[in-house]
Amino acid sequence: MTTGRTEPCKQYIGGIDELYVFSWSAVDYDSMANLHSDAIPMTAYVKKGGGNLIAYKYDLKGINSFESTSTVSQETAGKVFDQSITVTLKGLDSASVIAFNELMSEKTVAFVKERNTGLYYIFGAINGMTNNGVLSSGQAAADLNGVTFTLTGQERTPFRTVGVNYLSSLNIAVSATQISPTV
């Protein structure tokens, strides 16, 4: 360790505002240099076949979160971080259900926009995230009609952090298309 930390003022709030995902299988990890470095900024992604990786944006409201929990082993001298993102997406229209099914069928790399700093936190950067969903329509009128996703992964670092202007330097383009849920 090289330094301590002061107690901040009460200006921080929990939550995330946006979720972005792209296909883990589209990344050519064999061509990425310095892949396992803990250095920030991280190395740029290389897409299989060339071009940009396309990330898909999900707007979020309400209770959405991420966690990164360390697991340290004295026996093996190993350290990993169990990563988890939990988001709730409202609406079970047919286009959304098809997209949710695709998301649950595929391993992804995910990044979120954090509320306090506007920075992007990248999860599953190397090993990917597994996506599990619970689709539901509650009994009461105010109950959820939608899906709660939990994306989980395990990496050597808690997460990778990049600024909004650095996505293109990582070879990531954000798709301009989004589903607008309708009844």
Buried (B, 14 or more C-beta within 10 A) or exposed (E): EEEEEEEEEEEEEEBBEBBBBBBBEBBEEEEBEEBEEEEEEBBBBBBBEEEBBBBBBBEBEEEBEBBBEEEEEEEEEEEBBBBBBBBBBEBBBEEBBEBBEEBBEBBBBBBBBBBEEEBBBBBBBBBBBBBEBEBEEEEEEEEBBBBBBBBBBBBBBBBBBBEEEBBEEBBBBBEEEEBEBEE
